[in-house]
């Protein structure tokens, strides 16, 4: 690569970084503005919006509600996804491709379509809109990510590991619990974090399947309709810091685990 | 008193994978305390035999008897057999100590006994210092010892070893060969060792079974196989040898008489003598050829001319051409001094009839 190209490439890179981060930085800045209207110039600064967020019972309970939905949906999708991954990986049987295709499908269907489909199906089954319905839709949507991540890790488990466990007296179930499962922990953890963030962030499914109680994205949407205010910026910033912190921690943690347990 | 019944009896075992026959009607006994090596090129059926003994493959036909009990359909976890895997298969998320205890826990031993037994085996294999380390923190040789310790800990009746030295460098391999042999002698366990390395097989085994294309080529002590190979395959696979193509002439007492391009030679036929007039191949080891100034009075002798020498340190490989045998060549190992003194003049090459084996093709 010559010098000119290198300079061009780094310009493109920094332009991209600006493009990604400028809106975020603006959003964060506006959360500290001591005025009801979003926009420059910022004449004075305040933390009132933040203290407001943490004092607002509705926002806090919505945050808890979203977190509860995310955790439940994640637990279900991790259990189901791991089970499907173990069933599919390294095995050949009739209908394997069909099962794999159906498993991955929910990740590919556009959110709005799947949300409407879930809404109609929930009504048909008599499931009331609300937490249960949201958890159900989130879990189905998350399963493919778990399956793909766990299958990728499973495919690197040497066959001799399970044979060695069997050789030393473990039946297939004990071999799975003591060898396969610990080997999958980094993948399962990584997939869980990803599911948590997907679910926490989801708007469309939560909006279509929700009852009276809003999730955090739905609440922000409702507040936006009644006009922009730095309060929204403060809420969004809190959510951003929370999810980014979890994401970065998970990334570092799973990387370290992957390194430590290389077979 | 020692138990005279064989520990393992393999009865007419065949294994087919689709259309390929991996193992073809193998029948074999393994005695208690024996170090048996299955030797052969890849795809010869040695690993299939090992996996059948371990319970990882089920034979298509035939039976496997372990300690008087039919284990043909028994899964690996029920067998008193443990294995050292080619890649060691140590559990990466467990420490050395936990790896070694794994088999003991599953045997249902209590905590104190597990501790005692794993300490015992770790000190036996000089692993005391590594109990709390993870496999990723060990060298190749240490991992190999952990794999051995883990397999020996549950006190198996039979220990299977699947090319466990393949991953070690050449220098370490020689040392580990000695160690393995001495461990086998001290524990008095039956070792079933699989390798494609003839040198490994010769150094360690009490008995070698040479496999080829799913069948036994020859079964005997290392000395037997080396000096009295029964087939061309064995002669070529183990060590270096001179192969003499000729024609069967007849018998002279115990010896077999052959014609080698007009030279009459005497040998022996471990695998039975072929009919008169049949084309045959005979094998004589390089170090069995001796040089003489005059024709030796007993044994085989031909006159040859030195056409090449290779210095190998303690000895020398000498290539000879035998004009009377249509210019056929022989190769001999002699000590370095003898090698230096032989020159351009024709010399007599002699060897005993006992040291030449007539082979099965």
Interface residues (C-beta under 8 A of the other chain):
Chain A: X158 X160 X161 X163 X164 X165 X166 X167 X168 X169 X170 X171 X174 X178 X179 X182 X183 X260 X261 X262 X263
Chain B: X54 X55 X56 X75 X76 X77 X81 X82 X83 X85 X86 X87 X89 X90 X91 X92 X93 X102 X103 X106 X107 X134 X136 X150 X151 X154
